[in-house]
């Protein structure tokens, strides 16, 4: 007799005394893909394929890990992020932040921000 429960296949003998568990999952094998940006080949590993399937991703990656990281690091057109100089509301030192303060909320340097965050949680 075979029963499927929580994604596992339970196989028992007729008397139900021996139980064997086998995970029901698609078997994945490493695939070699070609990057659409640099043209180099890269391996789409079995574990990456399983991760993509668990997340519900429909398409295979079209870029190698290096090109994916470079693309993520870019901010739209590749321009460096604009930083704004402000005075920290916690300690009074000059610091830079990646957003333009509106003036309706306090702005902190990295150290004061972490201290505020630690005290909240």
PyMOL commands that place a pseudoatom at each C-alpha (Angstrom):
pseudoatom trace, name=CA, resn=UNK, resi=1, chain=A, elem=C, hetatm=0, pos=[0.000, 0.000, 0.000]
pseudoatom trace, name=CA, resn=UNK, resi=2, chain=A, elem=C, hetatm=0, pos=[1.276, 3.499, -0.824]
pseudoatom trace, name=CA, resn=UNK, resi=3, chain=A, elem=C, hetatm=0, pos=[0.057, 6.645, 0.903]
pseudoatom trace, name=CA, resn=UNK, resi=4, chain=A, elem=C, hetatm=0, pos=[1.115, 10.217, 0.125]
pseudoatom trace, name=CA, resn=UNK, resi=5, chain=A, elem=C, hetatm=0, pos=[1.317, 12.453, 3.188]
pseudoatom trace, name=CA, resn=UNK, resi=6, chain=A, elem=C, hetatm=0, pos=[2.925, 15.921, 3.428]
pseudoatom trace, name=CA, resn=UNK, resi=7, chain=A, elem=C, hetatm=0, pos=[4.889, 15.450, 0.244]
pseudoatom trace, name=CA, resn=UNK, resi=8, chain=A, elem=C, hetatm=0, pos=[6.351, 12.096, 1.340]
pseudoatom trace, name=CA, resn=UNK, resi=9, chain=A, elem=C, hetatm=0, pos=[5.427, 8.723, -0.053]
pseudoatom trace, name=CA, resn=UNK, resi=10, chain=A, elem=C, hetatm=0, pos=[4.824, 6.136, 2.665]
pseudoatom trace, name=CA, resn=UNK, resi=11, chain=A, elem=C, hetatm=0, pos=[5.153, 2.549, 1.517]
pseudoatom trace, name=CA, resn=UNK, resi=12, chain=A, elem=C, hetatm=0, pos=[3.949, -0.214, 3.826]
pseudoatom trace, name=CA, resn=UNK, resi=13, chain=A, elem=C, hetatm=0, pos=[3.787, -3.952, 3.507]
pseudoatom trace, name=CA, resn=UNK, resi=14, chain=A, elem=C, hetatm=0, pos=[0.373, -5.595, 3.635]
pseudoatom trace, name=CA, resn=UNK, resi=15, chain=A, elem=C, hetatm=0, pos=[0.423, -5.921, 7.424]
pseudoatom trace, name=CA, resn=UNK, resi=16, chain=A, elem=C, hetatm=0, pos=[1.477, -2.319, 7.875]
pseudoatom trace, name=CA, resn=UNK, resi=17, chain=A, elem=C, hetatm=0, pos=[4.518, -3.275, 9.950]
pseudoatom trace, name=CA, resn=UNK, resi=18, chain=A, elem=C, hetatm=0, pos=[7.304, -1.842, 7.852]
pseudoatom trace, name=CA, resn=UNK, resi=19, chain=A, elem=C, hetatm=0, pos=[7.288, 1.756, 6.730]
pseudoatom trace, name=CA, resn=UNK, resi=20, chain=A, elem=C, hetatm=0, pos=[9.554, 3.262, 4.137]
pseudoatom trace, name=CA, resn=UNK, resi=21, chain=A, elem=C, hetatm=0, pos=[9.585, 6.972, 3.489]
pseudoatom trace, name=CA, resn=UNK, resi=22, chain=A, elem=C, hetatm=0, pos=[10.604, 8.454, 0.167]
pseudoatom trace, name=CA, resn=UNK, resi=23, chain=A, elem=C, hetatm=0, pos=[10.468, 12.159, -0.555]
pseudoatom trace, name=CA, resn=UNK, resi=24, chain=A, elem=C, hetatm=0, pos=[8.334, 12.997, -3.590]
pseudoatom trace, name=CA, resn=UNK, resi=25, chain=A, elem=C, hetatm=0, pos=[10.288, 15.605, -5.449]
pseudoatom trace, name=CA, resn=UNK, resi=26, chain=A, elem=C, hetatm=0, pos=[11.355, 16.074, -8.974]
pseudoatom trace, name=CA, resn=UNK, resi=27, chain=A, elem=C, hetatm=0, pos=[14.876, 14.919, -9.586]
pseudoatom trace, name=CA, resn=UNK, resi=28, chain=A, elem=C, hetatm=0, pos=[17.139, 17.718, -10.740]
pseudoatom trace, name=CA, resn=UNK, resi=29, chain=A, elem=C, hetatm=0, pos=[20.451, 17.484, -12.553]
pseudoatom trace, name=CA, resn=UNK, resi=30, chain=A, elem=C, hetatm=0, pos=[23.065, 20.178, -13.091]
pseudoatom trace, name=CA, resn=UNK, resi=31, chain=A, elem=C, hetatm=0, pos=[22.543, 22.080, -16.356]
pseudoatom trace, name=CA, resn=UNK, resi=32, chain=A, elem=C, hetatm=0, pos=[25.029, 24.132, -18.318]
pseudoatom trace, name=CA, resn=UNK, resi=33, chain=A, elem=C, hetatm=0, pos=[23.536, 27.438, -19.459]
pseudoatom trace, name=CA, resn=UNK, resi=34, chain=A, elem=C, hetatm=0, pos=[24.941, 30.359, -21.442]
pseudoatom trace, name=CA, resn=UNK, resi=35, chain=A, elem=C, hetatm=0, pos=[24.904, 33.870, -19.960]
pseudoatom trace, name=CA, resn=UNK, resi=36, chain=A, elem=C, hetatm=0, pos=[23.004, 36.383, -22.060]
pseudoatom trace, name=CA, resn=UNK, resi=37, chain=A, elem=C, hetatm=0, pos=[25.330, 39.234, -21.035]
pseudoatom trace, name=CA, resn=UNK, resi=38, chain=A, elem=C, hetatm=0, pos=[28.877, 37.864, -21.205]
pseudoatom trace, name=CA, resn=UNK, resi=39, chain=A, elem=C, hetatm=0, pos=[28.272, 34.696, -23.237]
pseudoatom trace, name=CA, resn=UNK, resi=40, chain=A, elem=C, hetatm=0, pos=[30.137, 32.484, -20.766]
pseudoatom trace, name=CA, resn=UNK, resi=41, chain=A, elem=C, hetatm=0, pos=[28.758, 29.129, -19.773]
pseudoatom trace, name=CA, resn=UNK, resi=42, chain=A, elem=C, hetatm=0, pos=[27.703, 28.565, -16.152]
pseudoatom trace, name=CA, resn=UNK, resi=43, chain=A, elem=C, hetatm=0, pos=[26.227, 25.673, -14.187]
pseudoatom trace, name=CA, resn=UNK, resi=44, chain=A, elem=C, hetatm=0, pos=[22.644, 25.857, -12.971]
pseudoatom trace, name=CA, resn=UNK, resi=45, chain=A, elem=C, hetatm=0, pos=[23.035, 23.345, -10.147]
pseudoatom trace, name=CA, resn=UNK, resi=46, chain=A, elem=C, hetatm=0, pos=[20.429, 20.840, -9.017]
pseudoatom trace, name=CA, resn=UNK, resi=47, chain=A, elem=C, hetatm=0, pos=[20.090, 22.617, -5.663]
pseudoatom trace, name=CA, resn=UNK, resi=48, chain=A, elem=C, hetatm=0, pos=[19.545, 25.971, -7.412]
pseudoatom trace, name=CA, resn=UNK, resi=49, chain=A, elem=C, hetatm=0, pos=[16.891, 24.361, -9.614]
pseudoatom trace, name=CA, resn=UNK, resi=50, chain=A, elem=C, hetatm=0, pos=[15.119, 22.991, -6.545]
pseudoatom trace, name=CA, resn=UNK, resi=51, chain=A, elem=C, hetatm=0, pos=[15.305, 26.431, -4.897]
pseudoatom trace, name=CA, resn=UNK, resi=52, chain=A, elem=C, hetatm=0, pos=[13.834, 28.063, -8.017]
pseudoatom trace, name=CA, resn=UNK, resi=53, chain=A, elem=C, hetatm=0, pos=[11.012, 25.496, -8.036]
pseudoatom trace, name=CA, resn=UNK, resi=54, chain=A, elem=C, hetatm=0, pos=[10.251, 26.047, -4.338]
pseudoatom trace, name=CA, resn=UNK, resi=55, chain=A, elem=C, hetatm=0, pos=[10.047, 29.799, -4.906]
pseudoatom trace, name=CA, resn=UNK, resi=56, chain=A, elem=C, hetatm=0, pos=[7.747, 29.275, -7.888]
pseudoatom trace, name=CA, resn=UNK, resi=57, chain=A, elem=C, hetatm=0, pos=[10.133, 30.759, -10.440]
pseudoatom trace, name=CA, resn=UNK, resi=58, chain=A, elem=C, hetatm=0, pos=[9.091, 29.704, -13.935]
pseudoatom trace, name=CA, resn=UNK, resi=59, chain=A, elem=C, hetatm=0, pos=[12.258, 30.593, -15.871]
pseudoatom trace, name=CA, resn=UNK, resi=60, chain=A, elem=C, hetatm=0, pos=[15.844, 29.462, -15.614]
pseudoatom trace, name=CA, resn=UNK, resi=61, chain=A, elem=C, hetatm=0, pos=[18.428, 32.170, -14.909]
pseudoatom trace, name=CA, resn=UNK, resi=62, chain=A, elem=C, hetatm=0, pos=[19.633, 33.874, -18.073]
pseudoatom trace, name=CA, resn=UNK, resi=63, chain=A, elem=C, hetatm=0, pos=[22.738, 35.440, -16.490]
pseudoatom trace, name=CA, resn=UNK, resi=64, chain=A, elem=C, hetatm=0, pos=[25.742, 33.881, -14.789]
pseudoatom trace, name=CA, resn=UNK, resi=65, chain=A, elem=C, hetatm=0, pos=[26.204, 34.579, -11.053]
pseudoatom trace, name=CA, resn=UNK, resi=66, chain=A, elem=C, hetatm=0, pos=[28.827, 37.280, -11.742]
pseudoatom trace, name=CA, resn=UNK, resi=67, chain=A, elem=C, hetatm=0, pos=[26.581, 39.145, -14.194]
pseudoatom trace, name=CA, resn=UNK, resi=68, chain=A, elem=C, hetatm=0, pos=[23.574, 38.780, -11.851]
pseudoatom trace, name=CA, resn=UNK, resi=69, chain=A, elem=C, hetatm=0, pos=[25.607, 40.299, -9.005]
pseudoatom trace, name=CA, resn=UNK, resi=70, chain=A, elem=C, hetatm=0, pos=[26.841, 43.131, -11.236]
pseudoatom trace, name=CA, resn=UNK, resi=71, chain=A, elem=C, hetatm=0, pos=[23.302, 43.851, -12.408]
pseudoatom trace, name=CA, resn=UNK, resi=72, chain=A, elem=C, hetatm=0, pos=[21.989, 43.915, -8.844]
pseudoatom trace, name=CA, resn=UNK, resi=73, chain=A, elem=C, hetatm=0, pos=[24.799, 46.270, -7.823]
pseudoatom trace, name=CA, resn=UNK, resi=74, chain=A, elem=C, hetatm=0, pos=[23.821, 48.753, -10.516]
pseudoatom trace, name=CA, resn=UNK, resi=75, chain=A, elem=C, hetatm=0, pos=[21.337, 51.426, -9.599]
pseudoatom trace, name=CA, resn=UNK, resi=76, chain=A, elem=C, hetatm=0, pos=[19.175, 51.684, -12.706]
pseudoatom trace, name=CA, resn=UNK, resi=77, chain=A, elem=C, hetatm=0, pos=[21.612, 53.231, -15.175]
pseudoatom trace, name=CA, resn=UNK, resi=78, chain=A, elem=C, hetatm=0, pos=[24.810, 52.347, -13.328]
pseudoatom trace, name=CA, resn=UNK, resi=79, chain=A, elem=C, hetatm=0, pos=[25.254, 55.830, -11.862]
pseudoatom trace, name=CA, resn=UNK, resi=80, chain=A, elem=C, hetatm=0, pos=[26.565, 56.010, -8.297]
pseudoatom trace, name=CA, resn=UNK, resi=81, chain=A, elem=C, hetatm=0, pos=[23.891, 56.524, -5.685]
pseudoatom trace, name=CA, resn=UNK, resi=82, chain=A, elem=C, hetatm=0, pos=[23.344, 60.129, -4.663]
pseudoatom trace, name=CA, resn=UNK, resi=83, chain=A, elem=C, hetatm=0, pos=[24.203, 60.783, -1.028]
pseudoatom trace, name=CA, resn=UNK, resi=84, chain=A, elem=C, hetatm=0, pos=[22.980, 63.686, 1.103]
pseudoatom trace, name=CA, resn=UNK, resi=85, chain=A, elem=C, hetatm=0, pos=[25.003, 65.304, 3.884]
pseudoatom trace, name=CA, resn=UNK, resi=86, chain=A, elem=C, hetatm=0, pos=[23.073, 65.724, 7.144]
pseudoatom trace, name=CA, resn=UNK, resi=87, chain=A, elem=C, hetatm=0, pos=[23.681, 66.335, 10.839]
pseudoatom trace, name=CA, resn=UNK, resi=88, chain=A, elem=C, hetatm=0, pos=[22.862, 63.291, 13.006]
pseudoatom trace, name=CA, resn=UNK, resi=89, chain=A, elem=C, hetatm=0, pos=[19.961, 63.989, 15.363]
pseudoatom trace, name=CA, resn=UNK, resi=90, chain=A, elem=C, hetatm=0, pos=[21.487, 61.586, 17.907]
pseudoatom trace, name=CA, resn=UNK, resi=91, chain=A, elem=C, hetatm=0, pos=[25.097, 62.713, 18.311]
pseudoatom trace, name=CA, resn=UNK, resi=92, chain=A, elem=C, hetatm=0, pos=[25.372, 65.857, 16.144]
pseudoatom trace, name=CA, resn=UNK, resi=93, chain=A, elem=C, hetatm=0, pos=[28.068, 64.577, 13.790]
pseudoatom trace, name=CA, resn=UNK, resi=94, chain=A, elem=C, hetatm=0, pos=[28.008, 65.146, 10.072]
pseudoatom trace, name=CA, resn=UNK, resi=95, chain=A, elem=C, hetatm=0, pos=[27.081, 62.044, 8.081]
pseudoatom trace, name=CA, resn=UNK, resi=96, chain=A, elem=C, hetatm=0, pos=[25.782, 61.027, 4.678]
pseudoatom trace, name=CA, resn=UNK, resi=97, chain=A, elem=C, hetatm=0, pos=[22.541, 59.204, 3.939]
pseudoatom trace, name=CA, resn=UNK, resi=98, chain=A, elem=C, hetatm=0, pos=[21.199, 57.744, 0.661]
pseudoatom trace, name=CA, resn=UNK, resi=99, chain=A, elem=C, hetatm=0, pos=[17.917, 59.692, 0.829]
pseudoatom trace, name=CA, resn=UNK, resi=100, chain=A, elem=C, hetatm=0, pos=[16.917, 63.326, 0.992]
pseudoatom trace, name=CA, resn=UNK, resi=101, chain=A, elem=C, hetatm=0, pos=[15.551, 64.058, 4.467]
pseudoatom trace, name=CA, resn=UNK, resi=102, chain=A, elem=C, hetatm=0, pos=[12.131, 65.716, 4.537]
pseudoatom trace, name=CA, resn=UNK, resi=103, chain=A, elem=C, hetatm=0, pos=[12.642, 67.280, 7.955]
pseudoatom trace, name=CA, resn=UNK, resi=104, chain=A, elem=C, hetatm=0, pos=[9.634, 65.627, 9.613]
pseudoatom trace, name=CA, resn=UNK, resi=105, chain=A, elem=C, hetatm=0, pos=[11.612, 62.685, 11.075]
pseudoatom trace, name=CA, resn=UNK, resi=106, chain=A, elem=C, hetatm=0, pos=[14.977, 62.377, 12.811]
pseudoatom trace, name=CA, resn=UNK, resi=107, chain=A, elem=C, hetatm=0, pos=[17.985, 61.321, 10.753]
pseudoatom trace, name=CA, resn=UNK, resi=108, chain=A, elem=C, hetatm=0, pos=[20.783, 59.338, 12.383]
pseudoatom trace, name=CA, resn=UNK, resi=109, chain=A, elem=C, hetatm=0, pos=[24.346, 58.337, 11.558]
pseudoatom trace, name=CA, resn=UNK, resi=110, chain=A, elem=C, hetatm=0, pos=[24.991, 54.605, 11.227]
pseudoatom trace, name=CA, resn=UNK, resi=111, chain=A, elem=C, hetatm=0, pos=[26.000, 54.141, 14.891]
pseudoatom trace, name=CA, resn=UNK, resi=112, chain=A, elem=C, hetatm=0, pos=[23.027, 56.058, 16.299]
pseudoatom trace, name=CA, resn=UNK, resi=113, chain=A, elem=C, hetatm=0, pos=[20.654, 54.324, 13.888]
pseudoatom trace, name=CA, resn=UNK, resi=114, chain=A, elem=C, hetatm=0, pos=[21.872, 50.909, 15.096]
pseudoatom trace, name=CA, resn=UNK, resi=115, chain=A, elem=C, hetatm=0, pos=[21.540, 52.033, 18.731]
pseudoatom trace, name=CA, resn=UNK, resi=116, chain=A, elem=C, hetatm=0, pos=[17.965, 53.231, 18.094]
pseudoatom trace, name=CA, resn=UNK, resi=117, chain=A, elem=C, hetatm=0, pos=[17.141, 49.988, 16.310]
pseudoatom trace, name=CA, resn=UNK, resi=118, chain=A, elem=C, hetatm=0, pos=[18.557, 47.866, 19.140]
pseudoatom trace, name=CA, resn=UNK, resi=119, chain=A, elem=C, hetatm=0, pos=[16.548, 49.751, 21.762]
pseudoatom trace, name=CA, resn=UNK, resi=120, chain=A, elem=C, hetatm=0, pos=[13.287, 49.308, 19.820]
pseudoatom trace, name=CA, resn=UNK, resi=121, chain=A, elem=C, hetatm=0, pos=[13.462, 45.540, 19.556]
for i in range(1, 121): cmd.bond("trace and resi %d" % i, "trace and resi %d" % (i + 1))
show_as sticks, trace
zoom trace
